[in-house]
Amino acid sequence: MTEIAHLVVAARQSLGHGDWTPAETVRHACEDMGVLDGNFGRSVQQLHGEGFRVRGNGAQRELRMNAAGYEATAALIQRVVANKS
């Protein structure tokens, strides 16, 4: 779920879809990818301070990526590409 959060938030911010991404948007992406489980809220909160700022509670929670988050997302993409080769 955290990997999906990295990809969704980075894409939205990079495309100019706002500075903050609703956690519900990430939740839907996780559900679509078949990785959503009961630990979603905890997974999102654990991102705070790890390249993300997280604000709000429950359904009002939002995420914003900083430079460290972009670096971690770039490393994630590189790992995915390397595993596909």
C-alpha positions in Angstrom: 0.0 0.0 0.0 2.8 2.4 0.7 4.3 1.8 -2.7 0.9 2.6 -4.3 0.8 5.8 -2.1 4.2 6.8 -3.4 3.2 6.4 -7.0 -0.2 8.0 -6.7 0.9 11.0 -4.7 4.0 11.6 -6.9 2.0 11.4 -10.1 -0.7 13.7 -8.9 1.7 16.3 -7.6 3.9 16.1 -10.7 0.9 16.6 -12.9 -0.3 19.6 -10.9 -3.4 18.0 -9.4 -3.0 19.9 -6.2 -0.4 19.9 -3.4 -2.4 17.5 -1.2 -3.8 14.1 -2.2 -6.8 12.8 -0.3 -6.1 9.5 1.4 -9.3 8.2 -0.2 -7.7 8.6 -3.6 -4.8 6.4 -2.5 -7.3 3.9 -0.9 -9.2 3.6 -4.2 -5.9 2.9 -6.1 -4.9 0.3 -3.5 -8.3 -1.3 -3.9 -8.0 -1.3 -7.7 -4.6 -3.0 -7.4 -5.9 -5.6 -5.0 -3.6 -4.6 -2.1 -6.0 -2.8 0.2 -6.3 -4.3 3.7 -7.3 -3.3 7.2 -3.9 -1.7 7.9 -4.5 1.1 5.4 -4.8 3.9 7.9 -1.7 2.8 9.8 0.3 2.5 6.5 -0.6 6.0 5.5 0.3 7.4 9.0 3.7 5.6 8.9 4.5 7.6 5.8 4.5 10.9 7.8 8.1 12.0 8.1 9.3 9.5 5.6 9.1 11.7 2.6 5.5 12.7 3.2 3.5 15.1 5.3 0.2 13.7 6.5 -2.6 15.9 7.8 -6.1 15.3 9.0 -7.7 12.2 10.4 -9.7 9.3 9.1 -11.6 10.1 5.8 -10.2 13.7 5.9 -6.6 12.6 5.8 -4.4 14.0 3.1 -0.8 13.4 1.9 1.9 15.6 0.4 5.2 14.4 -0.8 8.5 16.3 -0.3 11.9 15.9 -2.0 12.8 12.9 0.1 9.5 11.3 -1.0 10.3 11.9 -4.7 13.7 10.3 -4.2 12.2 7.2 -2.6 9.6 7.0 -5.4 12.3 7.2 -8.0 14.2 4.4 -6.3 10.9 2.4 -6.2 10.4 2.9 -10.0 14.0 1.9 -10.7 13.5 -1.4 -8.7 10.2 -2.1 -10.6 11.9 -1.5 -13.9 14.9 -3.6 -13.0 12.7 -6.5 -11.9 10.8 -6.4 -15.2 14.1 -6.8 -17.2 
